[in-house]
C-alpha cells in the first residue's frame, strides 16, 4: 500500500505540471484559432461592418468589375501625385472665329476722325484697358469690339464735335491668345509644355493660376483645365499626356517575407502587393489580411481580405484595388500567435523549475 501511494504522488510532482499545462494550452490554442471569422469585410470610419459575401449578386459583380476595369485600363484611373509630369498640348485655331474680336491689353489701335484728322491717334491699350485721346482723356476700350469702341469714342466727343465719325482699327494684336501662343511656341516641344505636379500638388500653366491636381485623374484634370481656358479663349483646345509618374505608395508589413514600401506605377490589388512583398510567411494568416486606405470621399476605410478565398476560389470581389498610401498588414495566424504565447509562457514555467526546454511554435499546426 505504501508503494502505491508513492507512485500516485509522483504523478503530481512539479516536473509533470508543465507538461500538463502545455497540453491544456495547446487545446486552448486550437479553439482560439477556430474562433476567428474568415469573412472578408469592409467598414468605413463611423459605419457598421459589411460582410462582402452577404452583399447582393449585383453589388458583388460591381466590385469585381471595378477591379477588372482598374487593372485593364491601367493609368487611366491613376490619381496624380506630386512629382508626376504631364505634357500639355495646345491646339490653337487661328481661323476666323464666330465671335467678334475684342480688344486686349497692349493691342496697338489707331483712332481716326473722318472730319477732324487732327485728333487722329495711334495708341497702345494700357493694362487697365484704357487709351488716352486729345481733349477728352481716357476711354475704356479693353474687352470691347473695335466697332463698339469707336461708338464709345464718338459718344464721348459728341458734345465737342458735331456728329463725329470715328473709326478704330487694331494694328497689332497683343491679346492673351497670342501671348499664350508665344509662351508655348518658345518651347522646344512646339505648341506644348512639360508641366510637373509641384510639391503643393498643383499645376502651374501659362495664363492660369495654380490648379489642384494631386488626387485627380488625367481625364478629370484635363476637363478642368479646358473649362478654365474656355473662359478666356474660344479657339483653344488642350490635351494631356502623362509623361512620367512617381507611382502609388503601398506599405506592406507584418508576416510577409519582404515587408516595406512598394512604389507601383500600375494599379495593384492586395494579392499582387503581397506577392511583391515576397508572399505570406509560415506564421502569417492568409484569411485575415488587414487593409487601411482612404476611400473616394476621403474617409478612412478598413478592409479584411481572405486571401485564400481570392486565390483558391477566385472570389475576386473580396480583393481590393489599392489606392495611393494604402497600408496592408498580414497578421499572425491565431495558432501561431497563441503558439508564441505558449512558447514564452511554458519557457518561463520550465525555467522556474530548472528545466531547459524549447517549443518551436512555428510547427504547431492544427
KEGUZA-427470 format. One record per residue (C-alpha): residue in one letter; residue number from 1; x, y, z. Coordinates in nm, 2 decimals, decimal comma. Example, Ala and Ser with C-alpha at 12.3 -4.5 7.8 and 13.67 -1.06 7.14 Angstrom:
BEGIN
 aa   i      X      Y      Z
  A   1   1,23  -0,45   0,78
  S   2   1,37  -0,11   0,71
// end
This chain:
BEGIN
 aa   i      X      Y      Z
  X   1   0,00   0,00   0,00
  X   2   0,28   0,23   0,08
  X   3   0,44   0,19  -0,26
  X   4   0,12   0,25  -0,45
  X   5   0,07   0,58  -0,27
  X   6   0,42   0,69  -0,36
  X   7   0,35   0,62  -0,73
  X   8   0,04   0,84  -0,73
  X   9   0,22   1,12  -0,56
  X  10   0,50   1,11  -0,82
  X  11   0,24   1,19  -1,10
  X  12   0,18   1,52  -0,93
  X  13   0,55   1,62  -0,90
  X  14   0,64   1,97  -1,01
  X  15   0,83   1,83  -1,31
  X  16   0,50   1,69  -1,46
  X  17   0,29   2,00  -1,41
  X  18   0,44   2,20  -1,71
  X  19   0,37   1,91  -1,95
  X  20   0,00   1,90  -1,84
  X  21  -0,01   2,28  -1,87
  X  22   0,13   2,26  -2,22
  X  23  -0,14   2,02  -2,32
  X  24  -0,41   2,24  -2,18
  X  25  -0,27   2,55  -2,36
  X  26  -0,23   2,36  -2,69
  X  27  -0,60   2,27  -2,67
  X  28  -0,68   2,64  -2,59
  X  29  -0,47   2,74  -2,89
  X  30  -0,67   2,52  -3,11
  X  31  -1,00   2,67  -3,01
  X  32  -0,86   3,02  -3,02
  X  33  -0,76   2,97  -3,39
  X  34  -1,10   2,82  -3,47
  X  35  -1,29   3,12  -3,32
  X  36  -1,18   3,38  -3,58
  X  37  -1,41   3,46  -3,86
  X  38  -1,28   3,40  -4,21
  X  39  -1,52   3,66  -4,37
  X  40  -1,39   3,94  -4,59
  X  41  -1,53   4,26  -4,46
  X  42  -1,54   4,63  -4,53
  X  43  -1,60   4,91  -4,29
  X  44  -1,60   5,29  -4,34
  X  45  -1,50   5,50  -4,04
  X  46  -1,80   5,55  -3,82
  X  47  -2,01   5,29  -4,01
  X  48  -2,11   4,93  -3,94
  X  49  -1,90   4,65  -4,08
  X  50  -2,02   4,49  -4,41
  X  51  -1,95   4,12  -4,49
  X  52  -1,87   4,10  -4,86
  X  53  -2,03   3,76  -4,92
  X  54  -2,36   3,89  -4,78
  X  55  -2,39   4,16  -5,04
  X  56  -2,63   4,12  -5,33
  X  57  -2,51   3,95  -5,65
  X  58  -2,53   4,28  -5,83
  X  59  -2,32   4,46  -5,57
  X  60  -2,05   4,18  -5,58
  X  61  -2,05   4,19  -5,96
  X  62  -2,00   4,57  -5,94
  X  63  -1,70   4,52  -5,71
  X  64  -1,55   4,26  -5,95
  X  65  -1,60   4,48  -6,25
  X  66  -1,43   4,77  -6,07
  X  67  -1,12   4,56  -6,01
  X  68  -1,11   4,42  -6,36
  X  69  -1,16   4,76  -6,52
  X  70  -0,89   4,92  -6,30
  X  71  -0,64   4,66  -6,39
  X  72  -0,71   4,66  -6,76
  X  73  -0,72   5,04  -6,80
  X  74  -0,41   5,10  -6,60
  X  75  -0,31   5,46  -6,56
  X  76  -0,64   5,59  -6,69
  X  77  -0,77   5,57  -6,33
  X  78  -0,43   5,68  -6,18
  X  79  -0,46   5,96  -5,93
  X  80  -0,19   6,22  -5,98
  X  81   0,08   6,28  -5,72
  X  82   0,34   6,55  -5,65
  X  83   0,63   6,48  -5,88
  X  84   0,43   6,34  -6,17
  X  85   0,50   6,51  -6,51
  X  86   0,24   6,60  -6,77
  X  87   0,27   6,72  -7,12
  X  88   0,01   6,98  -7,20
  X  89  -0,05   7,01  -7,58
  X  90  -0,22   7,32  -7,71
  X  91  -0,43   7,33  -8,02
  X  92  -0,49   7,69  -8,14
  X  93  -0,73   7,75  -8,43
  X  94  -0,63   8,08  -8,59
  X  95  -0,91   8,07  -8,85
  X  96  -1,16   8,35  -8,81
  X  97  -1,37   8,30  -8,51
  X  98  -1,75   8,32  -8,50
  X  99  -1,73   8,57  -8,22
  X 100  -1,61   8,92  -8,30
  X 101  -1,26   9,01  -8,18
  X 102  -1,24   9,20  -7,86
  X 103  -0,96   9,45  -7,78
  X 104  -0,70   9,33  -7,54
  X 105  -0,43   9,48  -7,32
  X 106  -0,12   9,60  -7,52
  X 107  -0,31   9,59  -7,85
  X 108  -0,20   9,88  -8,08
  X 109  -0,50  10,07  -8,21
  X 110  -0,55  10,36  -8,45
  X 111  -0,83  10,60  -8,38
  X 112  -0,93  10,81  -8,69
  X 113  -1,18  11,10  -8,70
  X 114  -1,31  11,14  -9,06
  X 115  -1,37  11,51  -9,05
  X 116  -1,12  11,60  -8,78
  X 117  -0,79  11,44  -8,87
  X 118  -0,60  11,65  -8,61
  X 119  -0,75  11,42  -8,34
  X 120  -0,62  11,10  -8,50
  X 121  -0,40  10,89  -8,28
  X 122  -0,23  10,55  -8,27
  X 123  -0,21  10,43  -7,91
  X 124  -0,14  10,12  -7,70
  X 125  -0,41   9,98  -7,48
  X 126  -0,29  10,01  -7,12
  X 127  -0,31   9,73  -6,86
  X 128  -0,63   9,89  -6,72
  X 129  -0,79   9,86  -7,07
  X 130  -0,78  10,24  -7,12
  X 131  -0,65  10,46  -7,41
  X 132  -0,59  10,83  -7,39
  X 133  -0,71  11,07  -7,66
  X 134  -0,68  11,45  -7,71
  X 135  -0,92  11,69  -7,53
  X 136  -1,13  11,41  -7,37
  X 137  -0,87  11,20  -7,19
  X 138  -0,93  10,83  -7,11
  X 139  -1,16  10,59  -7,28
  X 140  -1,22  10,23  -7,17
  X 141  -1,19  10,01  -7,48
  X 142  -1,04   9,68  -7,33
  X 143  -1,28   9,39  -7,38
  X 144  -1,49   9,58  -7,65
  X 145  -1,51   9,50  -8,02
  X 146  -1,34   9,76  -8,24
  X 147  -1,69   9,88  -8,37
  X 148  -1,82   9,93  -8,01
  X 149  -1,50  10,11  -7,90
  X 150  -1,54  10,35  -8,20
  X 151  -1,90  10,42  -8,08
  X 152  -1,79  10,49  -7,73
  X 153  -1,53  10,74  -7,85
  X 154  -1,78  10,91  -8,08
  X 155  -2,03  10,95  -7,79
  X 156  -1,75  11,10  -7,58
  X 157  -1,68  11,36  -7,84
  X 158  -2,04  11,44  -7,93
  X 159  -2,05  11,74  -7,71
  X 160  -1,74  11,88  -7,87
  X 161  -1,77  11,78  -8,24
  X 162  -2,09  11,78  -8,44
  X 163  -2,18  11,43  -8,55
  X 164  -1,83  11,28  -8,51
  X 165  -1,75  10,99  -8,74
  X 166  -1,49  10,76  -8,57
  X 167  -1,31  10,45  -8,69
  X 168  -1,10  10,23  -8,47
  X 169  -0,85   9,98  -8,62
  X 170  -0,64   9,72  -8,44
  X 171  -0,30   9,73  -8,59
  X 172  -0,11   9,48  -8,36
  X 173  -0,27   9,21  -8,16
  X 174  -0,11   9,15  -7,82
  X 175  -0,41   8,97  -7,66
  X 176  -0,39   8,67  -7,44
  X 177  -0,42   8,41  -7,71
  X 178  -0,11   8,55  -7,89
  X 179   0,07   8,58  -7,55
  X 180  -0,01   8,21  -7,49
  X 181   0,10   8,11  -7,84
  X 182   0,43   8,29  -7,79
  X 183   0,48   8,13  -7,45
  X 184   0,42   7,77  -7,57
  X 185   0,60   7,80  -7,91
  X 186   0,92   7,91  -7,74
  X 187   0,93   7,56  -7,61
  X 188   1,14   7,31  -7,80
  X 189   0,84   7,08  -7,79
  X 190   0,64   7,30  -8,02
  X 191   0,30   7,40  -7,90
  X 192   0,32   7,21  -7,58
  X 193   0,46   7,24  -7,23
  X 194   0,61   6,99  -6,99
  X 195   0,45   7,06  -6,66
  X 196   0,53   6,88  -6,33
  X 197   0,29   6,85  -6,04
  X 198   0,45   7,07  -5,78
  X 199   0,52   6,97  -5,42
  X 200   0,20   7,15  -5,32
  X 201   0,00   6,93  -5,55
  X 202  -0,07   7,20  -5,81
  X 203  -0,01   7,25  -6,18
  X 204   0,11   7,59  -6,29
  X 205   0,01   7,66  -6,66
  X 206   0,05   7,97  -6,88
  X 207  -0,21   8,24  -6,81
  X 208  -0,37   8,04  -6,53
  X 209  -0,35   8,04  -6,15
  X 210  -0,23   7,72  -5,98
  X 211  -0,47   7,43  -6,03
  X 212  -0,50   7,15  -5,77
  X 213  -0,41   6,83  -5,95
  X 214  -0,30   6,58  -5,68
  X 215  -0,56   6,32  -5,62
  X 216  -0,73   6,37  -5,96
  X 217  -0,73   6,16  -6,27
  X 218  -0,59   6,26  -6,61
  X 219  -0,94   6,29  -6,76
  X 220  -1,06   6,50  -6,46
  X 221  -0,78   6,75  -6,46
  X 222  -0,79   6,78  -6,84
  X 223  -1,16   6,88  -6,83
  X 224  -1,09   7,13  -6,55
  X 225  -0,80   7,30  -6,74
  X 226  -1,01   7,31  -7,06
  X 227  -1,30   7,48  -6,87
  X 228  -1,07   7,75  -6,73
  X 229  -0,91   7,83  -7,07
  X 230  -1,26   7,84  -7,22
  X 231  -1,33   8,14  -7,00
  X 232  -1,07   8,34  -7,20
  X 233  -1,04   8,17  -7,53
  X 234  -1,28   8,04  -7,79
  X 235  -1,03   7,88  -8,02
  X 236  -0,81   7,68  -7,79
  X 237  -0,82   7,31  -7,71
  X 238  -0,58   7,13  -7,48
  X 239  -0,50   6,76  -7,43
  X 240  -0,29   6,60  -7,16
  X 241  -0,03   6,32  -7,18
  X 242   0,10   6,15  -6,86
  X 243   0,47   6,16  -6,94
  X 244   0,61   6,01  -6,61
  X 245   0,47   5,92  -6,27
  X 246   0,60   5,88  -5,92
  X 247   0,36   5,59  -5,87
  X 248   0,14   5,48  -5,58
  X 249   0,30   5,42  -5,24
  X 250   0,18   5,09  -5,08
  X 251   0,30   4,98  -4,74
  X 252   0,31   4,61  -4,67
  X 253   0,42   4,48  -4,33
  X 254   0,35   4,20  -4,08
  X 255   0,40   3,84  -4,16
  X 256   0,54   3,87  -4,52
  X 257   0,89   3,77  -4,64
  X 258   0,99   4,12  -4,76
  X 259   0,80   4,39  -4,57
  X 260   0,84   4,75  -4,67
  X 261   0,72   5,02  -4,91
  X 262   0,62   4,94  -5,27
  X 263   0,62   5,20  -5,55
  X 264   0,37   5,10  -5,81
  X 265   0,31   5,27  -6,15
  X 266   0,03   5,04  -6,24
  X 267  -0,28   4,96  -6,03
  X 268  -0,23   4,67  -5,79
  X 269  -0,46   4,46  -5,57
  X 270  -0,39   4,32  -5,22
  X 271  -0,29   3,98  -5,37
  X 272  -0,04   4,15  -5,61
  X 273   0,10   4,37  -5,34
  X 274   0,16   4,08  -5,10
  X 275   0,31   3,88  -5,39
  X 276   0,56   4,16  -5,45
  X 277   0,64   4,17  -5,08
  X 278   0,76   3,81  -5,10
  X 279   0,43   3,64  -5,01
  X 280   0,29   3,54  -4,67
  X 281   0,54   3,36  -4,45
  X 282   0,48   3,05  -4,24
  X 283   0,34   3,25  -3,95
  X 284   0,11   3,47  -4,15
  X 285  -0,27   3,44  -4,18
  X 286  -0,39   3,43  -4,53
  X 287  -0,75   3,46  -4,41
  X 288  -0,73   3,78  -4,21
  X 289  -0,53   4,04  -4,41
  X 290  -0,60   4,39  -4,29
  X 291  -0,61   4,69  -4,53
  X 292  -0,63   5,05  -4,43
  X 293  -0,69   5,30  -4,71
  X 294  -0,85   5,63  -4,79
  X 295  -1,18   5,60  -4,98
  X 296  -1,31   5,81  -5,27
  X 297  -1,47   6,06  -5,02
  X 298  -1,15   6,10  -4,81
  X 299  -1,30   5,87  -4,55
  X 300  -1,08   5,60  -4,39
  X 301  -1,18   5,25  -4,49
  X 302  -1,08   4,93  -4,32
  X 303  -1,09   4,60  -4,52
  X 304  -1,04   4,25  -4,41
  X 305  -0,94   4,02  -4,70
  X 306  -0,95   3,64  -4,71
  X 307  -0,65   3,59  -4,94
  X 308  -0,71   3,22  -4,95
  X 309  -1,06   3,26  -5,09
  X 310  -0,94   3,50  -5,36
  X 311  -0,66   3,28  -5,48
  X 312  -0,81   2,93  -5,44
  X 313  -1,18   3,00  -5,51
  X 314  -1,14   3,31  -5,74
  X 315  -1,37   3,53  -5,53
  X 316  -1,23   3,84  -5,69
  X 317  -1,47   4,08  -5,52
  X 318  -1,30   4,01  -5,19
  X 319  -0,98   4,15  -5,32
  X 320  -0,91   4,53  -5,32
  X 321  -0,77   4,77  -5,58
  X 322  -0,53   4,97  -5,36
  X 323  -0,53   5,35  -5,38
  X 324  -0,22   5,56  -5,30
  X 325  -0,08   5,53  -4,95
  X 326  -0,27   5,21  -4,86
  X 327  -0,14   5,00  -4,57
  X 328  -0,16   4,62  -4,59
  X 329  -0,09   4,42  -4,27
  X 330  -0,06   4,04  -4,26
  X 331  -0,12   3,93  -3,90
  X 332   0,00   3,61  -3,74
  X 333  -0,24   3,31  -3,76
  X 334  -0,44   3,25  -3,44
  X 335  -0,24   2,93  -3,39
  X 336   0,10   3,10  -3,44
  X 337   0,00   3,39  -3,22
  X 338  -0,12   3,17  -2,94
  X 339   0,17   2,93  -3,00
  X 340   0,42   3,20  -2,95
  X 341   0,25   3,29  -2,62
  X 342   0,25   2,92  -2,52
  X 343   0,63   2,91  -2,60
  X 344   0,70   3,21  -2,39
  X 345   0,48   3,10  -2,10
  X 346   0,60   2,74  -2,08
  X 347   0,96   2,85  -2,11
  X 348   0,91   3,07  -1,80
  X 349   0,75   2,78  -1,62
  X 350   1,02   2,53  -1,71
  X 351   1,29   2,79  -1,63
  X 352   1,14   2,83  -1,28
  X 353   1,15   2,46  -1,24
  X 354   1,51   2,43  -1,36
  X 355   1,43   2,26  -1,68
  X 356   1,58   2,37  -2,01
  X 357   1,30   2,32  -2,27
  X 358   1,21   2,48  -2,60
  X 359   0,90   2,46  -2,82
  X 360   0,91   2,55  -3,19
  X 361   0,56   2,71  -3,22
  X 362   0,62   2,76  -3,60
  X 363   0,55   2,38  -3,64
  X 364   0,22   2,39  -3,44
  X 365  -0,05   2,35  -3,70
  X 366  -0,40   2,22  -3,64
// end
